[in-house]
């Protein structure tokens, strides 16, 4: 009986609601350049690190533009991840929502255009006190050292944006939430409001450790959010920093994953899942009381253009399947696929369509 057809159709589309994936973070314009070791040394940068700009880095942003061939890419960790997720999903558009703060300036305009091109439903809080944030990606070989000058990104305000009825409605529409740890330095209260909403409604809240400095200097904020975290992401250096700060007394990444998994959790209906990437080594994921390692896709050293955005891309691929209720194994496969694509391109950029099945 063809009267039943529309019903079946709507069930299929159910998982693909617009705004099903919600991200909130620091929208930054990436300024990418291949630099030399002298440049890193001059500004005291480590080859594979990410830090916040201090006074001594102010000239660096001008110098990098003058001295090296730079490319501008829309960036910011969370924004990268939701863009990659949307790219992996393709249709419908606007499955991914993004909140963050920008300035009313040229860079802000570029970020808006790029979000639109990526079919992400970006709702920026725009203010004119501070210019749009930037991130210098200093590339040496296959390493990248990131220095973020948050500027406007640091001005996100819960009551000026997140609490507004039309914005909060978008939060309520979502099923999966992702916030990079970097946003802990900006608005803990915004993160907690979203995290509690997810927990109380048995939705999935994901957080990334993002950088060793987050684990070290923002550990109190991090631990306030941790009880609401259903999926915790990080890489091997962040995992090690986290273990050290928490006094786990182990350097074994699988042990660290297990201990992070068993930290106190609000929503008892979901066991926490911990996912640690390790560059070209396998990705570690907790599964029940076991820990599994999944090998990444092979890639020739010569095919790597730069690793900027690889971790963000992994998360984006993972989220693209999570929002469709796929298995965690499938989420990891998609994460490995999208990271593999990203490292063949400059910055966090990608070809027109994915080739993932």
Secondary structure as UniProt FT lines:
FT   HELIX           2..4
FT   HELIX           5..13
FT   HELIX           14..16
FT   TURN            18..19
FT   STRAND          21..24
FT   STRAND          28..34
FT   HELIX           37..42
FT   TURN            43..44
FT   TURN            47..48
FT   STRAND          50..52
FT   HELIX           55..57
FT   HELIX           58..67
FT   STRAND          71..75
FT   HELIX           77..89
FT   TURN            93..94
FT   STRAND          96..103
FT   HELIX           106..117
FT   TURN            118..119
FT   STRAND          121..127
FT   STRAND          133..140
FT   TURN            141..142
FT   STRAND          143..149
FT   HELIX           151..155
FT   HELIX           158..162
FT   HELIX           165..173
FT   STRAND          176..180
FT   HELIX           181..185
FT   HELIX           188..200
FT   TURN            201..202
FT   STRAND          204..208
FT   HELIX           212..217
FT   HELIX           219..226
FT   TURN            227..228
FT   STRAND          231..235
FT   HELIX           236..246
FT   HELIX           253..261
FT   TURN            268..269
FT   STRAND          273..278
FT   TURN            279..280
FT   STRAND          281..287
FT   TURN            288..289
FT   STRAND          290..294
FT   HELIX           301..303
FT   TURN            308..309
FT   HELIX           310..322
FT   TURN            323..325
FT   HELIX           328..342
FT   TURN            343..344
//
